[in-house]
């Protein structure tokens, strides 16, 4: 369904382009761009296909798209279809109808708005901003301990106790896991669970692993699916992400912050009149919030010491980069917080 909507939307944008085609030799729209197809003499560029892939959410903004890949060729076929649809619509005069003109105007405004945002972000965000926010995130990051362990899972307590005796007498944990364990995910690699944090494991595992040193065997203990025996291979502190790993989410947050300030400034300079009152999405007869209830607000982020006045994302969980906040259009009279540069 989403791809179908993207096809229709992009066909509309192609109609904008079709309406404004000019004869003459075409030049690459971007440095290094290559022509990948032509429809009735109109060139389709690699950047057109990549833009469509981004619009459909198939790749992220800034990610490469190999022109020899299956994904590129599949999206290129869709772009060809879009151009054919747009050309046929023009032939039938559909671009002249009031409905088409209104939709074309809306598409034009959307494109211009996106270009303004891209320009504002490119001019306002540089490598120093990325590095500064990454360093702030490192200070706020809370890493967890990771444990690497092996598992033998059997159905009964008696079988588990018999295996524990074999292990105590020097039997190979890996061999017994392959031979006896009923956990199909790990048995064929010697019961290896790889590295994990206890918060993602059942409570019985977390309790059994508390204080267990590397090299020690714990269990048997009852858990979901049977009785478990674990051998602790290693314990280590989870490493925070590198700046390159965190870069996409940092850029997303900085973009959000820049767009928020741009919208606050534009709303403050413009006369905006809302001609309807109340929430148009409200369900008639739905219970209303008491007047004494505190007003809802957009998420707030507490800046670390020394960064007062700059909005920063929350501390990342388990060493990961913080997720970007939900963009909420600012109120016309909301004060714009400063941004430290």
N, C-alpha and C positions, 0 to 999 in steps of 0.2 A: 504493500500500500504506500509506504514511504517513498519507494523508488518511483511508483507511478505518479505521485504528487510532484516529485522532483522533476520528472520528465515533462509534465504539463507546465510547471513553473519555468523550467529552462526554455521550453518551447516559446513561452511568452517573451522571455528575454531575447531569444533569437528573432522573434517578430520585431522587437525594438531595433535590433541590428539590421534586419532585412528592410525595414522602412527607411533606414538611413544609409543604405549602401551607396557608395560612390564608385564610378568607373575609374579604371586606372590601375597601375601596377601596385600590388600590395607589398608592404614592407613588414618584417617581423615586428609584432607588437611589443616584444621584450627582447633584450640582448640575448643572443644565443638560441632564440626560439627556432623551431624547425616546423616546416609544413608537413602534415601527416596525412591529409586527405583534401579532396576538393569536391564540392557539390555544385554543379552547374557553374563552374568557374570560380566559386567563392572558396577561399582557402580555410581549412580547419588547421589550427596550430596546436602544437603539443600543449601549450599553456591553456588552450580552451578545454582540452580533455582533462588536464589536471584540475582546472577550476571546477569542472563538473564533478570530478571525483571527490573534491573537498566539500562541495555543496551537498552531496549525497552522504557524507560522513564516512566514505570508504577509506580516506586517508586524512591525516591531520594537516592543518595549515603549516606550510614550510617543509612537509615531508616530501622526499623524492618519489617519482613515479616513473619507473623504467618503461621506455617506449616499446620494449620488446616483450613486456609482461602480458599475461592473459588478461589481467585487470585493465591495463591500459587499452587493449584492443576491444574489450567488452564495453568500456565507457565510450570509446571512440565511436562504436556503432550506434550508441544511444545519441551522441552529439549529431551524427549524420541524420538520424531519424528526426531529431529536433529541428535541424535546418530544413529538412524536407517539409515538415509540418508547417513551419513558419512561412516558407515560400508559397505553399499551397493556400495558406490562410490569406496572404496578400493577393494572390491571384483571384481569390473569390471575393475580395473587397471587404473581408472581415475586419481589417484594420481601420476601416472608416466608420464603423458603428460607434455610437456614444459609449457603449459598454467597453469596447476594446480601447477607446481613447482614454477612458478613466483608468483601466487596468494598466495601460502602457505608461500613463503618467505616474501611477503608484510604483510601477517597476523602476521607472527612471529615478524617482525620489529615493527608493531603497538603495539603488546602485550608488547614487551620489552621496547618500548618508554613509554607506560603507566606505567609500573612497575618502570621505572626510575623516572618519574614524582611523583608517589606515594611515593617513597622512599625519594626524595628530599623534598617534602612537609612535610612528617612526621618528618623529621629531622630538618627542618627549622622553622616550625610553632608550637608554644606552647600556653598555656593558657594566658601567659603574652601578647603575640601579639594580641590575640583576645580581651582581656580586654583593652589594650591601644587604639586599633582602635575604640572600642565601646565608650570609653570616648571621643575620638576626635569627633565621630559622634554626641554625646550628645551636645557638644559645638556648633556644626554646625547646629544642628536640628532646624527647624523652625516649631513650632506647630501652628495649627489654632484653632479658637474657635469652639466648637461643640454646637449645639442647639438641644434640644428635643422639638418637637411640635406635636400638633394634628391638623387634617385637616377635614374640611367639604367642599366638592365640590358639587356645584349644577349647573344646566344649565343656569338659568336666574338671572339677577340682582335683580329682584323683590323677587324671592324666597330667595336669599341670605340676603337681607335686612330684610325680615320677620324672618329669623332664627336669625339674629343679635339682633333683638328686644327680641326674646324669651330668648336668652342668657343673655341679659342685665337685664331681669326680674328674673334671677336665674335658668333657665332651665339647665339640665345636658348636657355638651358638648358631652360626650361620648354617651349618649342616642340619641341625635339628629344626631350624626355622623352615628350611626347604622341605624337610621330610615330614614334619608334624603340624606345622601351623596351618590354620584354616583361613587365615587372612590372605585372600587372593591378590591383594594389591602389593604386598611386601614379601610374600614367602619366597618368590623366585629370585629375589636379590638379597637373600639372607636375612630378611626381616627388617631391612634398613628403612627407617622412617625419615631419613635425611634430617635437616635442621628445622626446628619448629619452636614456637613459644607456647608455654603451658596454657595460655588463655584460649588457644584454638583447639585444645584437647579436652576430652571428657574429664570431669572432676576427679574420677578415680585415678586417672593417669597423673594429673597434677599433684594429687596427694601422695602418690607412690614415689614420684620423682623429687619431692621436697628433700633437699639436703643430700641427695644421692651423688656421690663423687664419680668422675669418669673412671671407667673400668669396673664399676660395681654392677651387680645384678639385683634387681628388685622384683618382688613378687614370689609366688603367684598372688594375684588379687582379682576380685570379680569385677567385670565391666560389662558393657553392652556386648552381647554376642558370645560371651563365654568367660574364660579365665586367661589372664595375661601375665606374661613374664617379660621384663624389659632389661636390656643391658645398656648402660649409659656409655656412649662412645666419647662424647666431648661436651663441654659447656663453654660458651663464649658470649661476649656482649655484642648485641646487634649493631652493625655498622650503619651510620647515617648515610643517606644517598650522596653521591658526588654532585657537584654543581651542574654537570651536564645532565645527570639523571633528573635533577629537580628543575632544570631550566624550563621545560614546557609549562609546568604549573606556575612557576614564578612569573613567566611572561603573561600567562593568562590572568593572573591576579593584577599585575601592573597594568595590563590593558583595561581590566575592569575599573581600576582606580582612576585611570586617565579618562575613560569614557564617562564615568560618574561625574567627575569634576567638569568635563566639557558640557554635559547635559545641565548641570546645575547653573553654569554660567549662561548658557543659551536660554534656559527657562527664566532666569533672572532678568534677561534683557528683552524678552518677548512678552507680548500681551496674549495670554492664553485664556480663552473662555470655554468652560465646560457647560454645555447646554442641557445636559441631563443631570439629575440629582440621584444620589444613592448608588448602590452597587447594582449595575445592570445584570450581574450574574447571581444575585441573591434569589433564593427560592422563596416564593410567596408563602407566608405562614410559618416560616422557619423560626425557631427561638432566637431571640436577640441577646447579645451580650449585655450584662448589667452596665448601667452608666458609670458605676463606681469602679469598673474593671480598668486596670492600667492600659494605656493605649499600646497597640501592637507596634513594633518597630523592626527595622531591618537589623540583621545580625551586627553586633558590635565586636570589635577586636581590640584587645588590650595591648597597647604597645609595650615593648620591653623598656627597662630603664634607659634613659638617654635618647629615646626616639619619640618624645612627646610631640604630638601634632601630626604624626604620620600613621596612616591606617595600615596595619599589617595583618596577615592572615593568622589564624590560630596555630598553636604549636602542633607540628605534625605528629601523628600517632605512629609509634613503633619505628621512628626514624624516617618515615616517608615525608614527601613534600605535602604541605597543607593543601586541601582541596580549595578551589576558588569559591567565593561566596556567590549566592544567588543574586543576580543583578536586579535591584529594585529601583525603578525610576524615583529620583529624589522629589520631595515636595517643593513646590515653587518657592516657598519662603524658608526652606531649610538652609542653615548656614553652611558654607563649604569649608570643611577642615583643611588646614594647610598641608602641604606635602613637602617633606624635607628632601632636598636634592643633594 
